[in-house]
Amino acid sequence: MSLESDKQGKIFIVDDNEEMRSLLKDFLTNQEFEVECFPLASEALKKLSQSDCSDVDVIISDIKMPHMDGLDFTAELVKLHPEIPVILITAFGSIETAIEAMRRGAYHYIVKPFKLAEMSVNLERALEHRKLQRENGVLRQEIKKSWMLGGIIGKSASMRAVFDLVTRVSQATANVLIMGESGTGKEMVAKAIHQTGPRAQKPFVAINCTAIPETLLESELFGHAKGSFTGAIQRKRGLFEEAEGGTLFLDEIGDMDPSLQTKLLRVIQEKSVRAVGDNVTKEINVRLIAATHKDLKTAIKEGRFREDLFYRLSVIPIVIPPLRHRSDDIPLLAEHFLKKYAATNGSKARGFTKKAMSKLMSLKWEGNVRELENVIERAVVLSQQSMIDETYIPSSVSATPEEFFTKSTGDFPTLNDLEKRYMELVLEKTGGRKDKAAQILGINRRTLYRKERDYGLIPLGEELDLDSKEDDQETQAEYYKD
């Protein structure tokens, strides 16, 4: 069996048996490999420790040798060059020793007597492993170089544009509005603006406007005076005061109640804040960065967001592209999360196979960077190998209609039953929002109401939920129509 030309490289042979060294050297030289031989493991270690061995692709070593055996040699080599795969040659009686060496970092072992074809196959695999190690090493170096700003990672043109904008706006004092889908890293961008600007030594305070009930959000932002309401047993500083001199990050600003938007606008205009229940205003020096995954211009047209507040917040708008539009960043991000979670979990995972990386690149990543991070963490925890393969990367939607149907139903329903089940699923996933469900189903709201009634999903005679302007008289008439 001959090795492919792109598998050629540099091989070290460590064996005290001169005949074996000569046999392997002749075989590998004929395959156009560069070969260097060592009769003792100590000599090989000396060479490996004294020179740059980045060009060494694979080491083939015997286990039973004088002075230092293959087990100790492997243990020492892993300390010096863990990236170089070691193939051990062992007699039948020392297989347990070879397995122990693999636990300590050896790549594979071959039992004597062996055929050269067997050595060739294992060598090809080891060379592929080494190639992947080098590619992952390049990714690590890229991350260390210019592909990171603060906690943001990216090399795509769209992310380089974001980096450039962050660098420029960080030196200013103007308010910033960061827009992007959930999971794209809007808070990371906000932190990067803060950390690279003149306010870096001052507080960075973040709050999610959807995580706190509307009745408490005002108190959280502006503080409250003692006795201002039941339970206010002492004065509380608001987040604007806590962020004094620094940055206040308002995440998901699009979900803020309109009445609170008015008060926030006043704070921005007057640069002062008044605690709930207090009659004293306090001047503030805070840079405001807001973020949202919603289309605020649509919200303005629908009366859910103040137009004047929008323009106050979006003096400098930054749009974070979704991960599916910047696939060039996936390898860098995957490598970053691999390193992070391998260290956290004590995993021996060090890289991805080509198939695994190809699968990562092909997924849609609707949850963006946050979803990718979760997938990599799961793969690192579950994988027992140094190279994560594609089996640890979950697939997207089922590949074929038959697979999709089988997983969705498990039986053979009628078309009416199938339509009913699908409608129930969509209504559940949209939280009962008729307008959103109708949009997903590709029908209008009147048709949705009628089908809900026909399928018994809404009792006949039950009043419509009139929480939407679209529930007009025509809709109700259609709903109750026989």
N, C-alpha and C positions, 0 to 999 in steps of 0.2 A: 504493500500500500504506500503510495507516495503522498507527501504532504503538499498542500496547495502553496503556491508561491507567496501568497499574502500571509502565510503562517510562519515564514522564515524569521529567524531572530538569533539571539545569543543564548547558548546553553552552557551551564556549568555542570560538570560530572564529578561527583565526589565518591570515590571507591578505592579501597586499598588493594583490590584485585586488579593487577595490571592487564590481564586478559580481558576482563569485563570492560575496563576503561577503553582499551583499544577497539573492542567490538563496537561499543556504542559510539565512539568518536568516528570510526570509519563510516558507520551507518548514517550518522547525522551530517557528517561532512558531505557525503554523497547527496544528501538532501539540501545542500547549500546553506547549512547552518554554520554559524561561527561557534566553535566549540573550544572550551578551556577545561582541562582536567586537573584534579587534585587528588593525591593519594591519601591525604589525611583531612579530616573535617576541620581541624584547627587551622590548617593552611588556607582552606576556603574562607573560613570566618575572618582570618587576618586580611585577606584580599577584599572581602566584602565590607570590612570596617574602615579600610584605609583609602578607598577610592570611590568615585561616583559610580554606583551600580545601577543607575536608572535604565541602562540599556540591557540589563540581564533579564531575559524573559522567563526562563524556567531553570530550576535546579533539580538534577536527578542524583539521588544519593542512596548508597547502601545503608542498611541499618546496623549490621554487625561490623564494626571497625575498631581498631586499637585506639587507645587514648581517649577518644570521644566517639560514642556511638551515634546512630542516626537520630535517636530520640532526643539526646542532649543537643545535638547539632540543630535540630528543628526548633527546639525551645529557644536557643540563643539567636537563631536566624530571625524568628518572629519578633524579637526585641529590636533587631537592627533594621530588617526590611520585611515587614508583615505583608507587603504587597506582592512579593515574589513567590509564586507557587512552587511547592516542593513535591516531587514524585519520589516515593521511597521504594527501594527494592528489598524484598524480604524473603527469607526462607519460610517454608510452610509452617514450621514450628514457632515462628515469631510473629504470626499474624496479629495476635493480641497486642504485641508491642507496637505494631504498625498502626493499629486502630487507636491506641493511646496517643501516638504521635499526631494522628489526624485531629484528635480532640484538642491537641495543643496547637494546632494551626497548619499541619501538613495538608496538602491538597488531595493526594491520592496515594495508593500503594499498588505495587505489582508483585506477584508471588513468583519466585524462581521454581522451575525454569520457565521462562516466558518466551514468546515469539516476538520478533521485531515488529510485526504488524500490530500486536497488542500494545507495545510501547508507542507506536506511531499514533494510534487512536487516542490514548491517554495524553500524549503530548499535544495533540491538536486541541483537545479540550482545555488543557492547562494554558496553552497559548491564547485561546479565546478568552479565558478568565483573566489573564494578564492584560489583554487588550482592553477589556471592560474596566479593569482597575485603573488603567492609564486614563481612559475617557472620564471616569468619575473624578480622577485627580485633577484633570483639566477643569472640570466643572467647579471643583472646590477652589481652584485658583481664580477662576472667573468671579466667583462670589466674593472672594477676598479683594479683588481688584476694583473694578468700576461698576459692578452690577448691583451694588447695594447703596442705599441712602437711608440712614437711620435703620429702621426695621423693614424697609421696603426692598424687594428684590425684583429685578427685571432687566432684560437686555433688549426687548422689542422696541421698535421705533416709538410706539405709543407710550410706553413706560419711560423711555428716555425723555420724551417731551414732558411727562409729569415730573420727572426728576428736575429738569431744567426750570420748570415753573415753581416747584417747591423751593429750590435754591434761591430764586429771585424774590418770591413773596415773603420768605422767612425774614428778610431784613426790613420789611415794611411793617406798618401797624394796622393796615386796613383789614376789615373783616373778610373772612374767606368762607365760601360755601363749597363743600365737597359733595359731588353727586356720583352715584354709582350703585350697582345692584348690591344686594346683601352678600356679604362674604368677600367683597373685592378689596377690603383693607382700608376703609375710609379713616378709621381711627389711627391706623399706622401712619397714614399721610399727615393727619393732624399732629401727631407726636413728632414726626420728622420736621414739620414747619416750626414747631416750638423748640425742638432740640438744636436746630441749626441756626436759630435766630438769637437776637440779643436778650430774649427773655428766658433763655435755657436754664439759668440758675434759679428762676422763680417757679412757683407751682404750676403744674399742668393738672387741671381738674376736669374730669369727664363725667357726664351724666347722660343716660339714655331716657329720652322724653317719653318712651312707651313703657318703661319699666316701673314708673312711679305713678300712682293714681293722680288724676288731675287735681283732686282736692288737696293733695300734699305737695305737688310739684312747685306751686307758688312759694310755699314755705321753704322748700329745699333750695330754690334759686335765690330768693331774696331774704330769707331768714324770717323770724317772727319775734315779737316782743313778749315779755312775760305776761301771762294772763290774757293774751289776745284771743285765745279760744280754749275750749276744754282740753286739758292735758298739756297746755303750754305752761309748765311749771317754772321755766326759766327762759332767759333770752337765748335764742339760737342764731348763730351766724349763718348766713346763706352762702351758697357756692360762689357768688360773685365776690363776696368779701374774702372767702378762702383763697380765691385765685388772684388776689390783689398783686399787681405787678407782673403776673404771668398770663396764662391762657386758660380760657373756659371753653370746653368742647361740648357742644350740644348735639348729641347724636339723635337721628330720626326727628329732626325739627318739624318735619311735615306732619307729624301726629300731634303736635301741640294744639291745645284747645284755643279757639279764636279769641276768647276773652283774655287768656294769658298772653297771646301774641301781642295784644294791644299794650299790655304792661311791659313786655319785653322791648317793644318798639320805643316806649318812653325812656326806658333805661339806656338804650343805645343812643338816643337823641340827646339826653341830658347828661349822660355819663355819670349818673348818680343812681343810688338804689335806696328804696325805703322798705324796711321790714314790715311784714304783715302786722297790723295792729299798732304800728308806731307812727308818730307824726314828725319824725326827724329823718331827713335825707342825708346820705353819706356819699361823698364823691368816690368814684372808683377808677382805677387804671387797669383795665383788663382787655386783652385782645380776645375777640370772639371768633371762634371757628365753629361752623355748623355743618351738619351732614344729613343727607337724606337719600333714600332709595326711590322716593316717589317723584313724579313729574309735578313740580310745584307750579308750573305755568298752567297746567290743567286744573290743579287745585284752586288756583286764583280764579279761573273762569267759572268754576263751580261754587265759588264763595267760601271755600274751606281754608284758604290761606290769604293773608293780607298782602296786597301787592306792594305797599310801601315797605313792609317788613322784608319782603323778598329782595328788594333792591338795596336795602340797608345791609342785609346779610351777604349778598352776592356781589360785593364790590370786586372781588377776585374769585371767579368761579373756576373750579378744578373738576374735571370729569375723569373718573377712573374707569378704564375700559374693562369689560368682563373678560374672564380668563379665556373663554372660547375664541376671543378675538386677538389673543396674544399667545399663541401656542409655543412660540419661541421661549417663553419664560417658564414653561412647565418643567423641563429638565433641571433648571437652576433651582426652582422652588422645591422640586422633589428631592434633590440632593441636600438642600438646606434642612428640610424636615426630617430626612433620613438621619442626618448627623445629629440633629437635636434629640430625636426620640431614641436613637440607638444608645446615646449617652445616658439618657434618663432611665431607660429600661435595662441597661446592661446587656444589650443585644449585640451579637457578633455581625449583624447585617452591615455591609460596607458599600453596597452598590446595587444596581439593577441590571438584569439581563436585557438584551436588545428587545426581546419580545415584551417584557414588562414595560419598558420605556415606550415602546411603540403603542402599547395598549393605553398607557397613561395619556399619550398624545392624541389618541383617537376619541377619547370620551368627551362629552359635551360640557361637563362641569357646571351644571346649573347652579350649584351652591358656591361656585367660584373658588377662591384660594382657601376658604375655610373648609370646603368639602375635600379639596385635594389634601390638605393637612390631616384631616381625619382618616382618609384612606391610607396615607403613608404611615401614620401612627399605628393603625390596625395591622398593616403589612409587617412593620418592624416587630410588633409584639408577637405575631403568629409565626413568622418565618424562623426556621431553625438553621438556615444556611447563610453564608456570607453574601451571596448574591440573591436578591429577591426576584423570583420569577413571576410570570404572568398569572399563575394560579392564585396569587395573593392579591391581585388587583380585581375588584368586582367589575362585572360587565354592566353595560348600560341596559337600555330596554331590550327585551328579547329579540333575537336576530330575525326570527321568522314569524309569520302570522300564526302558524300552528302552535309554536311555543308560547306566543303571547296569549292566544285563546285558551290554551290548556291551563296556564298559570292564572288566568283571570277568572275562569269559571269552574274548571274541574269536572264539568258534566257537559251535556248537550242541550242547553235551554232553547226555547223557541225564540224567534226574533223579538217578540214583545217582551218576554222575560229578560232577554239580554239588554234591551233598551231600558227597561225599568231598573235593572241592576246598575247600569252605567249612569243613569240619571241620579240614583241614590248616592253613588260614589262621588260624582261631581258635586252634588249639593253638600255632601259631608265635607269634602275637601275645601269647599269655598265658604264653609261656615254658614250655609243657608242663604248666602247672598244671591238673590235671583238674577240680578243683572250680570254678575260675573259668571254664574252657572250657565245662563243662556248664551253668553258669549263663547264659552268653551264648547258647548254643545252645538253651536252654529245655528241656533234658532232664536226667534224673538221671545220676549217675556210672555206674551199672550199665549203662544204655543206651549211654553214651559208650564204655565199655570194649568192649561187645559189637560196636558199629559199627566201632571201631578194628580189632578182630580180623577182622571180616567184610571190611573194605576193605583188609586186609593192611598196615595201618599199624603193627601190633605182631605180630611172629612168634608163631604159636601155641605155647603152652607157656612163653613168656617170663614171668618173675615180675612181679607187680604192684609198682609203686612204693608202698611203704607209708609215705609221708611224711605221710599225713593220717589223722586219726582216723576219717574217713569210710570208709576202706578196710577195712571189717570183713569178717567171714567170709561174710556174705550177699553182699557185693559180689564177693568172689573166686569164690564159687560161681556167680554169674550170669555172671561173665567167662568161666569155663571151660565153661559150659553149652553143649552142642551144639544 
